[in-house]
């Protein structure tokens, strides 16, 4: 199994996990509506579960399911320049992302580990476990943007935006 094949398999499993999180969040949301408006018995844990899953869904999805070419860019500027300047912009952006996440990582780690003293109101989830996805997100973004910067310098830089190939990621 090649590295690219392995990454593809990991990405597909990550998409499955993200879809499962979305399903659980949707069911909790529907349960909350039924409990509140039909039974007049609001359930706080469904709101909390939906909020936690939303945070995890966004950050987990950004880590493992979203491809580089699916990320948002300023296409008006990015698409208007030539390949060399696009590579330079890709490198500068990657360098900025690595620097910002790298500088914030120690404080982020301190905050997340400090939050082990608190738990969520209804589900009793320790906040360090709840917020740990952000540490993983920061580390993955550093690694991903190191790779993007390396590719911008030594390989082919980011492709120009092609509106004909635009899709929802499917």
C-alpha positions as CSV (number, residue, x, y, z in Angstrom):
1,X,0.0,0.0,0.0
2,X,1.5,3.3,-1.0
3,X,1.5,6.5,1.1
4,X,-1.1,8.2,-1.1
5,X,-3.4,5.1,-0.9
6,X,-3.1,5.1,2.8
7,X,-3.9,8.8,3.0
8,X,-6.9,8.3,0.8
9,X,-8.2,5.5,3.1
10,X,-7.7,7.6,6.2
11,X,-9.5,10.5,4.5
12,X,-12.5,8.2,3.7
13,X,-12.7,6.9,7.2
14,X,-12.5,10.5,8.5
15,X,-15.4,11.4,6.2
16,X,-17.3,8.5,7.7
17,X,-16.6,9.7,11.2
18,X,-17.6,13.2,10.3
19,X,-20.9,12.0,8.7
20,X,-21.6,10.0,11.9
21,X,-21.0,13.1,14.0
22,X,-23.4,15.0,11.8
23,X,-26.0,12.3,12.1
24,X,-25.8,12.2,15.9
25,X,-26.0,16.0,16.0
26,X,-29.0,16.0,13.8
27,X,-30.8,13.3,15.8
28,X,-30.1,15.3,19.0
29,X,-31.4,18.4,17.4
30,X,-34.6,16.7,16.4
31,X,-35.0,15.1,19.8
32,X,-34.6,18.6,21.3
33,X,-37.4,20.0,19.1
34,X,-39.7,17.2,20.0
35,X,-39.0,17.4,23.7
36,X,-39.3,21.2,23.8
37,X,-42.2,21.9,21.6
38,X,-44.3,18.7,21.7
39,X,-43.7,17.5,25.2
40,X,-42.9,20.8,26.8
41,X,-39.9,19.2,28.4
42,X,-36.6,20.8,27.2
43,X,-33.5,18.6,27.3
44,X,-30.3,20.5,28.0
45,X,-28.1,17.6,27.2
46,X,-29.2,17.6,23.5
47,X,-28.2,21.2,23.1
48,X,-24.8,20.5,24.7
49,X,-24.2,17.4,22.6
50,X,-25.0,19.4,19.5
51,X,-22.6,22.2,20.4
52,X,-19.8,19.8,21.3
53,X,-20.4,17.8,18.1
54,X,-20.4,20.9,16.0
55,X,-17.0,22.0,17.4
56,X,-15.6,18.5,16.8
57,X,-17.1,18.2,13.4
58,X,-15.7,21.4,12.1
59,X,-12.2,20.9,13.5
60,X,-12.0,17.2,12.9
61,X,-13.2,17.7,9.3
62,X,-10.7,20.4,8.7
63,X,-7.9,18.1,10.0
64,X,-8.7,15.0,8.1
65,X,-11.5,15.3,5.6
66,X,-10.9,18.6,3.8
67,X,-8.4,18.5,1.0
68,X,-6.0,21.5,0.3
69,X,-7.8,22.4,-2.9
70,X,-11.1,22.5,-1.0
71,X,-10.0,25.2,1.4
72,X,-11.2,28.7,1.0
73,X,-9.0,31.2,-0.8
74,X,-9.2,34.7,-2.1
75,X,-9.7,33.6,-5.7
76,X,-10.0,37.0,-7.2
77,X,-6.4,37.9,-6.3
78,X,-5.0,34.4,-6.3
79,X,-6.4,33.5,-9.7
80,X,-5.4,36.7,-11.3
81,X,-1.6,36.2,-10.8
82,X,0.8,33.9,-12.6
83,X,2.1,30.6,-11.3
84,X,5.3,32.0,-9.8
85,X,3.6,34.7,-7.8
86,X,0.9,32.1,-6.8
87,X,3.7,29.8,-5.5
88,X,5.2,32.8,-3.6
89,X,1.8,33.6,-2.1
90,X,1.3,30.0,-1.2
91,X,4.7,29.9,0.6
92,X,4.1,33.2,2.5
93,X,0.7,32.0,3.5
94,X,2.0,28.6,4.7
95,X,4.8,30.3,6.6
96,X,2.4,32.7,8.3
97,X,0.0,29.8,9.3
98,X,2.9,27.7,10.6
99,X,4.3,30.7,12.6
100,X,0.9,31.7,14.1
101,X,-0.1,28.2,15.0
102,X,3.4,27.4,16.3
103,X,3.5,30.5,18.5
104,X,0.0,29.8,19.9
105,X,0.6,26.1,20.5
106,X,2.3,26.3,24.0
107,X,-0.5,28.6,25.3
108,X,-3.1,26.5,23.7
109,X,-1.7,23.4,25.3
110,X,-1.5,25.1,28.7
111,X,-5.1,26.2,28.5
112,X,-6.5,22.9,27.4
113,X,-4.6,21.0,30.1
114,X,-5.7,23.5,32.7
115,X,-9.4,23.0,31.7
116,X,-9.3,19.5,33.1
117,X,-10.7,21.1,36.3
118,X,-14.1,21.8,34.7
119,X,-16.8,19.7,33.2
120,X,-19.7,20.5,30.9
121,X,-23.0,21.1,32.6
122,X,-25.2,18.3,31.4
123,X,-22.9,15.6,29.9
124,X,-20.1,15.9,32.4
125,X,-17.4,16.0,29.7
126,X,-14.1,17.3,31.0
127,X,-13.2,20.5,29.1
128,X,-9.7,19.3,28.4
129,X,-11.2,16.3,26.4
130,X,-13.7,18.6,24.8
131,X,-11.1,21.2,23.7
132,X,-8.4,18.6,22.8
133,X,-9.6,18.6,19.2
134,X,-8.2,22.1,18.9
135,X,-4.7,21.0,19.8
136,X,-4.9,18.3,17.2
137,X,-6.3,20.8,14.7
138,X,-3.3,23.2,15.4
139,X,-0.7,20.4,15.0
140,X,-2.3,19.1,11.8
141,X,-2.5,22.6,10.3
142,X,1.2,23.1,11.1
143,X,2.1,19.8,9.4
144,X,-0.2,20.5,6.5
145,X,1.2,24.0,5.9
146,X,4.8,22.9,6.2
147,X,4.0,20.5,3.4
148,X,2.2,23.2,1.4
149,X,5.2,25.6,1.9
150,X,7.6,22.8,0.9
151,X,5.6,22.1,-2.3
152,X,5.5,25.8,-3.1
153,X,9.3,26.1,-3.0
154,X,10.4,22.8,-4.4
155,X,7.4,21.4,-6.3
156,X,4.5,22.6,-8.2
157,X,2.8,25.3,-6.2
158,X,-1.0,25.6,-5.7
159,X,-3.1,25.3,-8.8
160,X,-5.0,28.2,-10.2
161,X,-8.7,28.2,-9.5
162,X,-10.7,26.7,-12.3
163,X,-14.4,27.6,-12.0
164,X,-15.2,24.8,-14.4
165,X,-13.9,22.3,-11.9
166,X,-15.5,23.9,-8.8
167,X,-17.5,21.4,-6.8
168,X,-18.7,20.8,-3.3
169,X,-15.8,18.4,-2.7
170,X,-17.5,15.3,-3.9
